[in-house]
Amino acid sequence: MRLGQLVVDVTPARVSRDFRLLLICRTVVLLGAGFIAVAAPVQVYRLTESSLQVGLISLTLGMTMLLGFIAGGVLADRMDRRKLILLSSATVVLAFSAFAINAAVASSHELLFIYLIVIVGAGVEGIGETALSAVTPALVAPEHLAAGSGLIVVTSQLGLIAGPALGGVIIAGAGLPGTYAAAAVAILISTVLLTTLPALPPGSGESTADGEKEGVFASIAEGFRFVRHNKLIRGVLIIDLCATGFGVPQTLFPQLVAEVFHGGPEMIGFLAAAPAAGALLASVSSGWTSRVRRSGRALIIAVLLMGVAYIGFGLSPHLVPAMVFLAIIGGVDSVSEILRRALLMHNTPDHLQGRVNSLWLAQASTSYSLGSTTSGFAAGLFGPAVAIIGAGALCVSGVAALASTSPELRDATLATQDSDGVSGSTEKDPGVEVSLG
């Protein structure tokens, strides 16, 4: 493979003006969300001096966003997705503006008001994120889905790294009101840009004609039925569960630094930065993912490597090898996310894109939270190293079991698609061959 084929493929952004605009707006939104991710915990801790309250704010945000994902999946398959994105973005602008006003004006109801804003903002943000995920196949040609997924992951990593870092700088200079205002301005800019997108109604499908008459719960149930009966989509969601549910939560880093590495708080920052660095490096060199012949096998190998890297991280007695393994974890997770996202979009009918994406996003958020809780409990009983090694072993065994029982996932490809919506063979299609042995 030539070096140029490793660099992230920018073809989808080059040939599609609308997808290019979507990437720009997504990056701006993530920057604004990063400002809030830093500012809100700082404000809550200043008001209460309680880490419990900070944790409750995070829990409230996560649960409300989960409900937003589910609602967004139904709405994205029932109404114009452009309109849904614009409505959610405009509401987030109002929520962030309310944050700024609340931080600037002293009130005896400040904390309660923060909870209310978080509930509204996170719920609406979940709706918007689901709609954004659902429109990608309409803006990108099928042969460019993996490349488009790679660009989405690159912008996500840039936003996740730059957003909190810039947020901390803005807090130091402009204070909390200025940081919230900057976040509101970022989302406002994104909203204005998104108004130039064309109408993006959900595609036609078996249930579209009766979609308006179908109840909300029946609509959600249809999404579950599709996932249950489509063995490839089910396999992608299960392997996603292995990747996120058995991950290394950052909540273990303080205990790991104290008991294993015997260092100070700066080590926690190094550990937290390593996966992000690995993910960014892997995503900008992900051009090969759109050319690989067996996308499903590449996905299986990536998540297997992630589990092995978990074990290596848990066995590391020193900081440097631990950071190397964390960078590997971030890198292969980035690759697996590109492939998971592309396979889901490629094999889901357009009229179900919203609901399937909502199930994927909801599963990712809940499985990570569950994994963090389980790992924290195990770390309390056996120590952080044993908890991490156990998580890696569970990841490897889960993926191995799935790979041996799911030929649909093993043989999945992004190159062709048969009438049943399941990827077919690509024997005549040149690409990078991936083998499981």
C-alpha positions as CSV (number, residue, x, y, z in Angstrom):
1,M,0.0,0.0,0.0
2,R,1.3,3.4,-0.9
3,L,1.9,6.0,1.8
4,G,-0.7,8.3,0.2
5,Q,-3.4,5.7,0.6
6,L,-2.9,5.8,4.4
7,V,-3.7,9.5,4.7
8,V,-7.4,10.1,5.5
9,D,-9.4,10.2,2.3
10,V,-10.9,13.7,1.9
11,T,-12.8,12.8,-1.3
12,P,-16.3,13.0,0.4
13,A,-15.6,16.5,1.6
14,R,-14.1,17.5,-1.7
15,V,-16.9,16.3,-4.0
16,S,-19.9,17.1,-1.7
17,R,-20.3,20.7,-0.6
18,D,-23.1,19.7,1.8
19,F,-21.0,17.0,3.5
20,R,-18.1,19.5,3.8
21,L,-20.5,22.0,5.4
22,L,-21.7,19.3,7.8
23,L,-18.1,18.5,8.9
24,I,-17.4,22.2,9.5
25,C,-20.5,22.7,11.6
26,R,-19.9,19.4,13.5
27,T,-16.4,20.7,14.5
28,V,-17.8,24.0,15.6
29,V,-20.5,22.3,17.7
30,L,-18.0,20.0,19.3
31,L,-15.8,23.0,20.2
32,G,-18.8,24.7,21.9
33,A,-19.7,21.5,23.7
34,G,-16.1,21.2,24.9
35,F,-16.4,24.7,26.4
36,I,-19.5,23.6,28.4
37,A,-17.9,20.3,29.4
38,V,-15.2,22.3,31.3
39,A,-17.3,25.2,32.5
40,A,-20.3,23.4,34.0
41,P,-18.4,21.2,36.4
42,V,-16.3,24.2,37.4
43,Q,-19.4,26.3,38.1
44,V,-21.1,23.5,40.1
45,Y,-18.0,22.9,42.2
46,R,-17.7,26.6,42.9
47,L,-21.3,26.7,44.0
48,T,-21.4,23.6,46.1
49,E,-17.7,22.5,46.8
50,S,-19.1,19.0,46.3
51,S,-17.7,16.4,43.9
52,L,-21.0,14.5,44.4
53,Q,-22.9,17.4,42.8
54,V,-20.5,17.4,39.9
55,G,-21.1,13.7,39.5
56,L,-24.9,14.2,39.6
57,I,-24.7,16.9,36.9
58,S,-22.8,14.4,34.7
59,L,-25.3,11.7,35.4
60,T,-28.2,14.0,34.6
61,L,-26.5,15.0,31.4
62,G,-25.9,11.4,30.3
63,M,-29.4,10.1,31.1
64,T,-31.1,13.1,29.4
65,M,-28.9,12.7,26.3
66,L,-29.8,9.0,26.2
67,L,-33.5,10.0,26.1
68,G,-32.6,12.5,23.4
69,F,-31.0,9.8,21.3
70,I,-34.1,7.6,21.5
71,A,-36.5,10.5,20.7
72,G,-34.2,11.7,17.9
73,G,-34.2,8.4,16.2
74,V,-38.0,8.4,15.9
75,L,-38.2,12.1,14.9
76,A,-35.3,11.7,12.3
77,D,-37.3,9.0,10.5
78,R,-40.6,11.0,10.5
79,M,-39.7,14.6,9.6
80,D,-37.3,16.6,7.5
81,R,-33.9,16.0,9.1
82,R,-32.5,19.4,8.1
83,K,-35.4,21.0,10.0
84,L,-34.8,18.8,13.0
85,I,-31.1,19.7,13.1
86,L,-31.9,23.4,12.9
87,L,-34.5,23.2,15.6
88,S,-32.3,21.4,18.0
89,S,-29.3,23.7,17.2
90,A,-31.4,26.8,17.9
91,T,-32.6,25.3,21.2
92,V,-29.0,24.6,22.2
93,V,-28.1,28.2,21.5
94,L,-30.8,29.3,23.9
95,A,-29.7,26.8,26.5
96,F,-26.1,27.9,26.4
97,S,-27.2,31.6,26.5
98,A,-29.2,30.8,29.6
99,F,-26.0,29.3,31.1
100,A,-24.2,32.6,30.4
101,I,-26.9,34.7,32.0
102,N,-27.2,32.4,35.0
103,A,-23.4,32.6,35.6
104,A,-23.4,36.4,35.3
105,V,-26.4,37.1,37.5
106,A,-26.3,35.8,41.1
107,S,-29.5,34.0,42.2
108,S,-30.5,31.7,45.0
109,H,-31.7,29.2,42.4
110,E,-28.5,29.0,40.4
111,L,-27.9,25.2,41.0
112,L,-31.5,24.3,40.2
113,F,-31.4,26.4,37.1
114,I,-28.2,24.6,36.0
115,Y,-30.0,21.3,36.3
116,L,-32.9,22.6,34.2
117,I,-30.6,23.9,31.5
118,V,-28.6,20.6,31.4
119,I,-31.8,18.6,31.0
120,V,-33.1,20.8,28.1
121,G,-29.7,21.2,26.4
122,A,-28.5,17.6,26.7
123,G,-31.9,16.2,25.5
124,V,-32.0,18.4,22.5
125,E,-28.3,17.8,21.7
126,G,-29.0,14.1,21.7
127,I,-31.8,14.6,19.2
128,G,-29.6,16.7,17.0
129,E,-26.7,14.3,17.1
130,T,-29.0,11.4,16.0
131,A,-30.3,13.5,13.1
132,L,-26.7,14.5,12.1
133,S,-25.7,10.8,12.0
134,A,-28.8,9.9,10.0
135,V,-28.2,12.4,7.2
136,T,-24.6,11.3,6.3
137,P,-25.7,8.5,3.8
138,A,-27.8,11.1,2.0
139,L,-24.8,13.4,1.5
140,V,-22.1,10.8,0.8
141,A,-21.9,8.3,-2.1
142,P,-22.0,4.6,-0.9
143,E,-18.5,4.0,-2.0
144,H,-17.3,6.9,0.1
145,L,-19.0,5.9,3.4
146,A,-15.9,4.6,5.1
147,A,-13.9,7.7,4.0
148,G,-16.8,9.9,5.3
149,S,-16.8,8.1,8.6
150,G,-13.1,8.7,8.8
151,L,-13.5,12.4,8.4
152,I,-16.3,12.5,11.0
153,V,-14.0,10.7,13.5
154,V,-11.1,13.2,12.7
155,T,-13.4,16.2,13.3
156,S,-14.7,14.5,16.5
157,Q,-11.2,14.0,17.8
158,L,-10.1,17.6,17.0
159,G,-13.2,18.9,18.7
160,L,-12.8,16.7,21.8
161,I,-9.2,17.7,22.2
162,A,-9.4,21.4,21.3
163,G,-12.8,22.2,22.9
164,P,-11.9,21.5,26.6
165,A,-8.4,23.0,26.2
166,L,-9.7,26.2,24.7
167,G,-12.5,26.2,27.3
168,G,-10.0,26.2,30.1
169,V,-8.2,29.1,28.5
170,I,-11.4,31.1,28.1
171,I,-12.5,30.5,31.7
172,A,-9.1,31.8,32.9
173,G,-9.5,35.0,30.7
174,A,-13.2,35.7,30.3
175,G,-14.7,33.8,33.3
176,L,-17.6,31.4,33.2
177,P,-20.1,33.9,31.6
178,G,-17.7,34.5,28.8
179,T,-17.1,30.8,28.3
180,Y,-20.8,30.0,28.1
181,A,-21.3,32.9,25.7
182,A,-18.5,31.7,23.5
183,A,-20.2,28.3,23.4
184,A,-23.5,29.9,22.4
185,V,-21.9,31.9,19.6
186,A,-20.2,28.7,18.3
187,I,-23.5,26.9,18.1
188,L,-25.2,30.0,16.6
189,I,-22.6,30.1,13.8
190,S,-23.1,26.4,13.1
191,T,-26.9,26.9,13.0
192,V,-26.6,29.8,10.5
193,L,-24.4,27.7,8.2
194,L,-26.7,24.7,8.4
195,T,-29.6,26.8,7.0
196,T,-27.9,26.4,3.6
197,L,-28.4,22.6,3.6
198,P,-31.1,21.3,1.3
199,A,-34.2,19.6,2.6
200,L,-33.3,16.1,3.9
201,P,-36.6,14.1,4.3
202,P,-36.3,10.5,5.4
203,G,-36.2,8.0,2.5
204,S,-39.0,5.8,1.4
205,G,-39.4,2.4,3.0
206,E,-42.0,-0.2,3.9
207,S,-43.4,1.7,6.9
208,T,-42.9,5.2,5.6
209,A,-46.4,5.5,4.2
210,D,-47.9,4.8,7.5
211,G,-45.2,6.5,9.5
212,E,-47.4,9.4,10.6
213,K,-50.1,7.0,11.9
214,E,-47.6,4.7,13.7
215,G,-47.3,5.3,17.4
216,V,-44.0,6.3,19.0
217,F,-43.5,3.0,20.8
218,A,-44.4,1.0,17.6
219,S,-41.9,3.1,15.7
220,I,-39.2,2.3,18.2
221,A,-40.2,-1.3,18.2
222,E,-39.7,-1.4,14.4
223,G,-36.1,-0.3,14.9
224,F,-35.5,-3.0,17.4
225,R,-37.0,-5.6,15.1
226,F,-34.8,-4.5,12.3
227,V,-31.7,-4.9,14.5
228,R,-32.9,-8.2,15.8
229,H,-33.5,-9.7,12.4
230,N,-30.5,-8.2,10.5
231,K,-27.6,-10.4,11.6
232,L,-25.0,-8.0,10.3
233,I,-26.3,-5.0,12.1
234,R,-26.8,-7.0,15.3
235,G,-23.2,-8.1,15.0
236,V,-21.9,-4.6,14.6
237,L,-23.8,-3.5,17.7
238,I,-22.6,-6.4,19.7
239,I,-18.9,-5.8,18.8
240,D,-19.5,-2.1,19.7
241,L,-20.6,-3.3,23.1
242,C,-17.4,-5.3,23.4
243,A,-15.4,-2.2,22.5
244,T,-17.1,0.3,24.7
245,G,-18.5,-1.8,27.6
246,F,-15.1,-3.4,28.5
247,G,-13.1,-0.2,27.9
248,V,-10.7,1.4,30.3
249,P,-12.6,4.2,32.1
250,Q,-10.7,7.3,33.1
251,T,-12.3,7.0,36.5
252,L,-9.6,4.3,37.3
253,F,-6.7,6.6,36.4
254,P,-6.4,8.3,39.8
255,Q,-6.3,5.0,41.7
256,L,-3.9,3.6,39.1
257,V,-1.5,6.5,39.5
258,A,-1.6,6.3,43.3
259,E,-1.3,2.6,43.7
260,V,0.8,1.4,40.7
261,F,2.7,4.4,39.2
262,H,3.1,6.3,42.5
263,G,2.9,9.7,40.8
264,G,1.1,13.0,41.1
265,P,-1.9,14.5,39.4
266,E,0.2,15.4,36.3
267,M,0.3,11.6,35.5
268,I,-3.5,11.5,35.3
269,G,-3.3,14.2,32.6
270,F,-0.7,12.2,30.6
271,L,-2.9,9.0,30.8
272,A,-6.0,10.9,29.7
273,A,-4.2,12.5,26.7
274,A,-2.6,9.2,25.4
275,P,-5.8,7.6,24.0
276,A,-6.8,10.9,22.3
277,A,-3.4,11.2,20.7
278,G,-3.6,7.6,19.4
279,A,-7.1,8.2,18.1
280,L,-6.2,11.3,16.3
281,L,-3.1,9.7,14.7
282,A,-5.2,6.7,13.6
283,S,-8.0,8.8,12.2
284,V,-5.8,11.0,10.1
285,S,-4.1,7.9,8.6
286,S,-7.4,6.0,8.0
287,G,-7.5,6.2,4.2
288,W,-7.0,2.4,4.0
289,T,-10.4,1.8,5.6
290,S,-12.3,2.8,2.4
291,R,-10.1,0.3,0.4
292,V,-10.0,-2.7,2.7
293,R,-11.7,-5.7,1.0
294,R,-13.2,-7.3,4.2
295,S,-14.4,-4.5,6.4
296,G,-16.0,-6.8,8.9
297,R,-12.8,-8.8,9.4
298,A,-10.8,-5.5,9.8
299,L,-13.4,-4.5,12.4
300,I,-13.0,-7.8,14.3
301,I,-9.2,-7.5,14.3
302,A,-9.3,-3.9,15.5
303,V,-11.4,-4.7,18.5
304,L,-9.4,-7.8,19.3
305,L,-6.3,-5.6,19.3
306,M,-8.0,-3.3,21.6
307,G,-8.7,-6.0,24.1
308,V,-5.0,-7.2,23.9
309,A,-3.9,-3.6,24.5
310,Y,-6.1,-3.4,27.6
311,I,-4.3,-6.4,29.0
312,G,-0.9,-4.8,28.2
313,F,-2.0,-1.6,29.8
314,G,-3.1,-3.5,33.0
315,L,0.3,-5.3,33.1
316,S,2.3,-2.1,32.6
317,P,4.4,-1.3,35.8
318,H,5.5,2.1,34.5
319,L,4.0,5.2,32.9
320,V,5.7,5.1,29.5
321,P,4.6,1.6,28.4
322,A,1.1,2.3,29.9
323,M,0.8,5.4,27.7
324,V,1.9,3.5,24.6
325,F,-0.8,0.9,25.2
326,L,-3.4,3.6,25.8
327,A,-2.4,5.2,22.5
328,I,-2.9,1.9,20.8
329,I,-6.3,1.6,22.5
330,G,-7.3,5.0,21.2
331,G,-6.0,4.2,17.7
332,V,-7.7,0.9,17.2
333,D,-10.9,2.3,18.8
334,S,-10.8,5.1,16.2
335,V,-10.4,2.6,13.4
336,S,-13.2,0.4,14.8
337,E,-15.5,3.4,15.1
338,I,-14.9,4.3,11.5
339,L,-15.8,0.8,10.3
340,R,-18.7,0.4,12.7
341,R,-20.2,3.7,11.6
342,A,-19.7,2.9,7.9
343,L,-21.2,-0.6,8.1
344,L,-24.2,0.6,10.0
345,M,-24.9,3.4,7.4
346,H,-24.2,1.1,4.5
347,N,-26.6,-1.7,5.6
348,T,-29.5,0.3,7.0
349,P,-32.4,1.5,4.9
350,D,-32.7,5.3,4.8
351,H,-36.2,5.3,6.5
352,L,-34.6,3.5,9.5
353,Q,-31.3,5.5,9.7
354,G,-32.6,7.6,12.6
355,R,-33.7,4.8,14.8
356,V,-30.7,2.5,14.1
357,N,-28.3,5.4,14.8
358,S,-30.2,6.2,17.9
359,L,-29.9,2.7,19.2
360,W,-26.1,2.7,18.4
361,L,-25.6,6.0,20.2
362,A,-27.7,5.0,23.1
363,Q,-25.9,1.7,23.5
364,A,-22.5,3.4,23.3
365,S,-23.3,5.9,26.1
366,T,-24.9,3.4,28.4
367,S,-22.4,0.6,27.9
368,Y,-19.5,3.0,28.7
369,S,-21.3,4.1,31.9
370,L,-22.0,0.5,32.8
371,G,-18.4,-0.5,32.1
372,S,-17.1,2.4,34.2
373,T,-19.3,1.3,37.1
374,T,-18.3,-2.3,36.8
375,S,-14.6,-1.6,36.5
376,G,-14.7,0.8,39.5
377,F,-16.4,-1.9,41.6
378,A,-13.8,-4.5,40.5
379,A,-10.9,-2.1,41.1
380,G,-12.2,-1.6,44.7
381,L,-12.1,-5.3,45.3
382,F,-9.0,-6.5,43.4
383,G,-7.1,-3.3,42.5
384,P,-7.1,-1.3,39.2
385,A,-4.6,-3.4,37.4
386,V,-6.6,-6.6,37.8
387,A,-9.8,-4.8,36.8
388,I,-8.2,-3.6,33.6
389,I,-6.7,-7.0,32.7
390,G,-10.1,-8.6,33.3
391,A,-11.8,-6.0,31.1
392,G,-9.3,-6.8,28.3
393,A,-9.9,-10.5,28.7
394,L,-13.6,-10.1,28.5
395,C,-13.2,-7.9,25.4
396,V,-11.1,-10.5,23.6
397,S,-13.3,-13.5,24.6
398,G,-16.5,-11.6,23.6
399,V,-15.1,-10.7,20.1
400,A,-13.7,-14.2,19.5
401,A,-17.1,-15.7,20.3
402,L,-18.8,-13.3,18.0
403,A,-16.3,-13.8,15.2
404,S,-16.8,-17.6,15.4
405,T,-20.6,-17.4,15.3
406,S,-21.3,-14.5,12.9
407,P,-20.3,-15.2,9.3
408,E,-22.3,-12.1,8.3
409,L,-20.0,-9.9,10.3
410,R,-16.8,-11.8,9.2
411,D,-17.8,-11.4,5.5
412,A,-19.2,-7.9,5.7
413,T,-17.9,-5.4,3.1
414,L,-18.5,-1.8,2.1
415,A,-17.9,-2.5,-1.6
416,T,-21.2,-4.1,-2.7
417,Q,-24.6,-4.7,-1.3
418,D,-27.2,-7.3,-2.2
419,S,-31.0,-6.9,-2.3
420,D,-31.3,-8.0,1.3
421,G,-29.2,-5.2,2.5
422,V,-26.4,-7.5,3.6
423,S,-22.9,-7.0,2.2
424,G,-21.8,-9.4,-0.5
425,S,-18.6,-10.6,-1.9
426,T,-16.0,-8.4,-3.4
427,E,-13.7,-10.9,-5.0
428,K,-13.4,-8.8,-8.2
429,D,-12.9,-5.6,-6.3
430,P,-9.3,-4.6,-5.7
431,G,-8.5,-3.7,-2.2
432,V,-6.6,-4.5,1.0
433,E,-7.2,-8.1,2.0
434,V,-7.7,-8.7,5.7
435,S,-7.5,-12.2,7.1
436,L,-8.3,-13.7,10.5
437,G,-5.8,-16.5,9.9
